[in-house]
Amino acid sequence: MNEKIPSQDTLKAFGIVGEPALLQGGQGTCYRVEDVVLKPTNNDLETSWIASINNNLISDKFRVAKPLRAKDGLWVYNGWSASEFLDGKNKPSHYDESIEVSRNFHATLEGIQKPGWFDKKTDVFALSDRMAWGEIPLPDFQPASEVFKKIFRLLKDNRLPNQLIHGDWGPEQILFHDTLPPAVIDMTPYFRPADYPIADMMISAINHEGADISIIDLGKDIKDLDQLLLRALVMRTCTYIGFQIHPENSRDWISEIDSHLNMVDDVINTIMKFKY
C-alpha cells in the first residue's frame, strides 16, 4: 500500500525522525526528512533491485544515492524507499558535461545481468522500448505509421552490445557540485547500448528543451549514433501514443506525438550529413 505522504511508521522503519517536506521537481512525490529522501514506488521488485545496485556502486567520477534498509532488512517499506540526500544542482543545457557523466556512469554498469522478470514488464515505457527495437509490432496509429516506415527503412540490426542503462538521461538527472563528483539520480533501467541514453537525451533536448538540431554534433564520435537517435525517436513517439490510447488516459497527447513526428526529417537530414 502506497501512502501519499510517508507515515511516521514508515519513517520509524527506516530509522528516521522528523517531519517530511515535499521536494520540488521530478513528479512531485518525493519527500525529504533531514538528510534522507523518501520516494514512493509502484514496483517494489524493481526498486529493490536498483537499490541493491546503487548500494554496491563505487566510483570517484560520480555519486549515487546510497539506499537505507528498513527494519526488516528490505529496501522498500509500505511502498516507500529511502536513500541519502545528495547535494548539487541541475545544469540545464549542459549536454557536453552530461555526455561525459553518462560514459563514466555506464562504464560502471557494464556486466550487470538482466534479471529474469525484466522482460515481463508491460507498462507503456517497456512496450515502447521493445517497439523501438523491433521486438514487438509498432502501434497502428495514424499518421505515425507512415513516418515509422520511413524510419525503419533506415534502421539496421543492432550491432552494439546491450547492457544496463539509465534510460531517461539528461542534465535533469545529474546534480553538479563545486567540489564533489556529479550525482546521478532517478535511475530508469533498460538494457540497451551504453551510448543510447546520450541519443535519447538529444532527442528530448531538441523536442522539449529548445535545443538546436546541431546538438547531434556532440555525438559524432559515437558508433552508430544515427541508429541510436532513430530508435530513441521511435521510443519516445510510441510512449506518447501509448499514453494517448491507454484506457485510463485523461489528457490529450496529440501535440506531443505530432512534435516528435515533425522532427523526423530534420533528424534524418542531420545524421545523413555527418554520416556520409
NORNORKA-V350711 format. One line per field, one symbol per residue. ss: DSSP state (@ for helix, = for strand, . for the rest). A space follows every 50 residues. Layout:
ss = ???
This chain:
ss = .......@@@@@@.......==........===..=====...@@@@@@@ @@@@@@.....===..==.......==..=====....=.....@@@@@@ @@@@@@@@@........@@@...@@@@@@@@@...........@@@@@@@ @@.........=====....@@@===.....===....=====..@@@@@ @@@@@@@@....@@@@@@@.....@@@@@@@@@@@@@@@@@@@@@..... ...@@@@@@@@@.@@@@@@@@@@@@.
